Amino acid sequence: MSSTGAIVGVGMATPLGLDARQSSLVLRARKLSPGQTPFRDRRGFALGDVRAKRIDDACVGRARMLELAAPALAECVRGLVGAKGPFPLFLSLPPRRAEAEEPLGPDFFEELGKRAGVPLAPEACEPFVLGHAGFAAALARALAFVAQAPKDAARGTRPCAIVGGIDSYHDPVVLTALDKERRVHGEGVWDGFIPSEAAAFVVVAPAGSAPALARVLSVGTGMEREDDGGPNPPIGEAATEIVRAVAGALRAPVPWVLPDVNGERHRVKEWTFVRIRNRERFDDDKTIETRLCDELGDVGAASGAVHAAYACMAFRLGFAPAPEVLVTLASEGPARGAFALGAP
């Protein structure tokens, strides 16, 4: 299975911007602006989140996911050279977080393709319902796909695949479920996270494809083992090994790292353990750590795709602090992932 390739297209829609360029520049400028929602917490106070102002607040669930994702999907294939549809789509999606949460349905890919005006190959579209780490699994699958797909010399096209992630916490049933668990940051909840939303997509092609926005240097995925109730509960053991393996494709120490840490104590603790156990890969003075969740909020299953799109734009626009970056992803469940990108 190939773990290398090239990113030749990118698209992103966030509460900070309408496309990848705008979202990345405003994110870099640190313009986070959470706002009150029409929804109330268990004490009657307004719940807050970060959400796209172009979408009506009353639009939630499946409809909101489509509104978020369609422009970003259309953007990622705009201007592609030597690539034509229908495209396979490997998509990171959130698991259901509440019983009343609306399912996306079996026709979600078809509807998304129609809304975006992007021809998708239904037999080659695959969901990865793993939460935050889903993008790493989707990226690995997409790289394997393009490595095995033949080039069509007669049409002058090359194999490529779309990889993305979509998520939104702006849903009363989702926010209510999180509020019951005291996970939404707010009055009296200092260990919570800021709910947000986003959709992002990248187009991957075989290594060496040009023109490229970034090189995919390595991808890794795995599962944390369950706590067996013993005296030494597992904390980031799988994440440690994944980061060690993926970081091996980068220069040492890792020059730039983008962890999907969202401020919750258990996620910060795991990431701290991973860094300490990989101390030979990280240097407190030389490794630059950027936490996008601090400036965008938590975007759940879209995290990996947003980090990939941000890194691509950082390379393209010249504000990347280093020519290589490591992205780490940790789901609320056992799924873990990481990937490394390099400037083209």
C-alpha positions in Angstrom: 0.0 0.0 0.0 1.4 3.3 -1.0 1.8 6.0 1.6 3.3 8.7 -0.7 1.7 10.9 -3.3 1.1 14.5 -4.4 -1.7 16.9 -3.5 -2.7 18.7 -6.7 -6.0 20.4 -5.7 -7.5 21.8 -2.5 -10.8 23.3 -1.3 -12.0 24.4 2.1 -15.0 26.2 3.6 -15.0 27.3 7.3 -16.6 29.9 9.5 -13.5 32.1 8.8 -13.6 32.0 5.0 -15.5 31.0 1.8 -12.5 29.2 0.2 -9.1 27.7 1.1 -7.1 30.9 0.6 -9.4 33.1 2.6 -9.9 30.5 5.4 -6.2 29.9 5.7 -5.2 33.6 5.8 -7.9 34.5 8.4 -7.0 31.5 10.4 -3.4 32.6 10.4 -4.5 36.1 11.4 -6.2 34.6 14.5 -9.6 36.0 14.0 -11.6 33.4 16.0 -15.1 34.8 16.8 -17.4 32.4 18.7 -21.0 33.5 19.0 -24.2 32.6 20.8 -26.5 30.1 19.3 -30.3 29.9 19.5 -29.9 26.7 21.6 -29.8 26.6 25.4 -27.7 24.5 27.8 -29.0 22.5 30.7 -29.0 25.7 32.9 -30.9 27.8 30.4 -27.9 29.8 29.1 -27.2 30.2 25.4 -24.7 27.7 24.0 -21.9 29.1 21.9 -20.1 27.9 18.8 -18.2 29.0 15.7 -20.3 28.7 12.6 -20.5 29.8 9.0 -22.5 33.0 8.8 -23.5 32.3 5.2 -25.6 29.4 6.3 -28.9 30.0 8.1 -28.7 29.2 11.8 -31.8 27.1 11.5 -30.1 24.8 8.9 -28.7 21.8 10.8 -27.8 18.2 10.3 -27.6 16.7 6.8 -28.7 19.9 5.1 -26.0 21.9 6.8 -23.3 19.4 6.0 -24.2 19.7 2.3 -24.2 23.5 2.4 -20.7 23.4 4.0 -19.2 20.9 1.7 -20.5 21.6 -1.8 -18.4 24.8 -2.4 -15.3 23.2 -1.0 -15.7 20.1 -3.1 -16.2 22.3 -6.2 -13.1 24.4 -5.4 -10.8 21.4 -5.0 -11.2 20.2 -8.6 -11.3 23.7 -10.2 -8.4 24.1 -12.5 -7.1 20.5 -12.3 -4.6 19.7 -15.0 -4.7 16.3 -16.6 -7.5 14.9 -14.4 -11.1 14.3 -15.3 -14.1 12.8 -13.5 -15.9 10.8 -12.4 -13.8 11.0 -9.2 -13.6 8.6 -6.3 -14.2 10.3 -3.0 -12.8 9.0 0.3 -14.6 11.0 3.0 -14.1 11.4 6.8 -17.4 11.8 8.6 -18.5 12.0 12.2 -20.1 9.1 14.1 -23.6 9.8 15.5 -23.2 11.7 18.7 -26.8 11.6 19.8 -29.7 9.2 19.2 -31.8 12.0 17.6 -29.0 13.2 15.3 -30.1 13.0 11.7 -28.3 10.3 9.6 -26.6 11.4 6.4 -28.3 8.6 4.4 -27.0 6.3 1.6 -27.5 9.0 -1.0 -25.3 11.6 0.6 -22.4 11.2 -1.8 -24.8 11.4 -4.8 -26.4 14.6 -3.4 -23.1 16.2 -2.6 -21.7 15.6 -6.1 -24.8 17.1 -7.6 -24.8 20.2 -5.4 -21.1 20.8 -6.1 -21.3 20.0 -9.8 -18.5 17.5 -9.4 -19.0 14.0 -11.1 -18.3 11.3 -8.5 -17.8 7.6 -9.1 -20.4 6.0 -6.8 -18.8 2.6 -6.9 -15.5 4.2 -5.7 -16.8 6.5 -3.0 -16.1 5.4 0.6 -17.1 6.9 4.0 -14.7 6.7 7.0 -16.9 7.2 10.1 -14.1 7.5 12.6 -14.3 11.1 13.8 -11.1 13.2 14.0 -8.7 10.4 12.7 -10.9 9.5 9.8 -9.0 11.6 7.3 -5.8 9.7 7.9 -7.5 6.4 7.1 -9.2 8.0 4.0 -5.9 9.5 2.8 -4.2 6.1 3.1 -7.0 4.5 1.1 -6.9 7.2 -1.6 -3.1 6.9 -2.0 -3.4 3.1 -2.5 -6.2 3.7 -5.0 -4.2 6.1 -7.2 -1.1 4.0 -7.0 -3.0 1.0 -8.4 -5.1 2.9 -11.0 -3.8 2.9 -14.6 -3.1 6.1 -16.4 -5.3 6.7 -19.5 -2.7 7.7 -22.1 -5.3 8.0 -24.8 -7.2 10.6 -22.9 -4.1 12.2 -21.5 -5.4 11.8 -18.0 -3.7 10.6 -14.8 -5.3 8.7 -11.8 -6.4 10.9 -8.9 -8.8 10.7 -6.0 -10.5 13.2 -3.7 -10.0 13.0 0.0 -12.0 15.1 2.4 -13.7 15.6 5.7 -17.0 17.3 6.8 -18.4 18.0 10.3 -20.6 20.5 12.1 -21.4 20.7 15.8 -24.1 23.3 15.0 -27.0 21.1 15.8 -29.2 21.3 18.9 -29.2 17.6 19.5 -25.4 17.4 19.2 -24.8 20.4 21.4 -27.3 19.2 24.0 -25.5 15.8 24.1 -22.1 17.4 24.5 -23.5 19.8 27.2 -24.8 16.9 29.2 -21.2 15.5 29.2 -19.9 19.0 30.2 -17.7 19.2 27.1 -18.9 22.5 25.6 -16.6 25.3 26.7 -18.6 28.0 28.5 -19.6 29.4 31.9 -18.4 27.0 34.5 -16.9 24.5 32.0 -13.2 25.3 31.7 -12.2 21.8 30.4 -14.5 21.9 27.4 -13.9 22.7 23.7 -15.3 25.3 21.3 -17.6 23.6 18.8 -17.1 24.6 15.2 -17.6 23.3 11.7 -15.8 23.0 8.4 -15.4 21.0 5.2 -12.2 20.5 3.3 -11.0 18.4 0.4 -7.7 17.6 -1.3 -7.1 15.9 -4.6 -4.3 13.3 -4.5 -2.3 11.9 -7.4 0.7 9.7 -7.8 4.0 10.9 -6.3 5.8 13.3 -8.7 2.6 14.7 -10.3 2.8 18.3 -11.2 1.8 21.0 -10.6 1.6 20.0 -6.9 0.6 22.0 -3.8 2.3 19.5 -1.4 4.0 16.1 -1.3 2.5 13.4 0.9 5.5 11.9 2.6 3.9 9.3 4.9 0.6 8.3 6.5 -0.1 6.1 9.5 -3.2 4.8 11.3 -4.0 2.6 14.2 -6.2 1.9 17.2 -5.6 2.4 20.9 -6.2 -0.6 23.1 -9.1 -0.5 25.6 -8.4 0.1 29.2 -8.5 -3.3 31.0 -8.8 -1.7 34.4 -5.2 -2.4 35.3 -2.9 -0.1 37.3 -1.4 1.3 34.1 -4.1 2.4 31.8 -3.1 2.9 28.1 -2.5 6.6 27.2 -1.6 7.3 23.6 0.4 4.1 23.1 -0.8 3.6 19.5 -0.6 7.3 18.8 3.1 7.2 20.0 4.0 4.5 17.6 2.1 6.1 14.7 3.8 9.5 15.2 7.2 7.7 15.5 6.7 5.9 12.2 5.3 8.9 10.3 7.8 11.4 11.7 10.6 9.1 10.3 9.8 10.5 6.9 10.7 14.0 8.1 14.0 15.6 9.0 14.9 15.4 12.7 13.8 17.2 14.8 10.3 17.6 13.3 10.3 21.2 12.0 6.5 21.9 12.2 3.7 20.0 13.9 -0.1 20.5 13.7 -1.8 18.4 16.5 -5.6 18.4 16.6 -5.5 19.2 20.3 -8.7 21.1 21.2 -8.1 22.2 24.8 -9.8 19.2 26.6 -7.6 17.9 29.4 -7.6 14.3 28.2 -6.6 15.2 24.7 -3.8 17.5 25.9 -2.6 14.8 28.3 -2.4 12.2 25.5 -0.5 14.6 23.1 1.9 15.5 25.9 2.7 11.8 26.5 3.2 11.3 22.7 5.7 14.2 22.5 7.6 13.0 25.6 7.8 9.4 24.3 9.1 10.7 21.0 11.5 13.2 22.5 14.1 12.2 19.9 11.8 13.5 17.2 10.8 16.8 18.8 12.8 19.8 20.1 11.2 22.4 22.3 13.4 25.1 20.7 13.3 24.0 17.1 9.9 22.3 16.6 7.1 24.8 15.9 3.7 23.7 17.2 0.6 25.2 15.8 -2.8 24.4 17.3 -5.5 25.3 14.7 -8.3 24.4 17.2 -7.3 27.5 19.2 -8.2 29.7 16.3 -11.0 27.8 14.6 -12.6 25.7 17.3 -12.9 21.9 17.0 -14.0 20.8 13.6 -14.3 17.1 14.5 -14.2 14.7 11.5 -13.0 17.6 9.2 -9.9 18.1 11.3 -7.4 16.2 9.2 -8.7 17.7 5.9 -8.6 21.2 7.3 -5.0 20.7 8.6 -4.0 19.3 5.2 -5.6 22.2 3.3 -4.1 24.8 5.7 -0.6 23.3 5.2 -1.0 23.3 1.4 -2.0 27.0 1.4 0.8 27.8 3.8 3.3 26.2 1.4 1.7 28.0 -1.6 1.3 31.4 -0.1 4.7 31.4 1.7 3.7 31.6 5.3 4.7 28.0 6.3 7.3 28.2 9.1 9.0 25.1 7.7 9.1 23.1 4.4 7.7 19.9 6.2 4.8 19.4 8.6 3.5 16.5 10.7 -0.2 16.4 11.4 -1.6 14.2 14.3 -5.2 13.1 14.7 -6.9 11.5 17.7 -10.6 10.5 17.7 -12.8 10.3 20.7 -12.9 6.6 20.1 -9.8 4.4 19.7 -8.9 5.6 16.1 -5.6 7.5 15.8 -3.8 8.8 12.7 -1.0 11.0 11.4 0.4 12.1 8.1 3.4 14.1 6.9 3.4 16.7 4.1 6.3 18.5 2.4 6.4 21.6 0.2 6.4 20.8 -3.5 
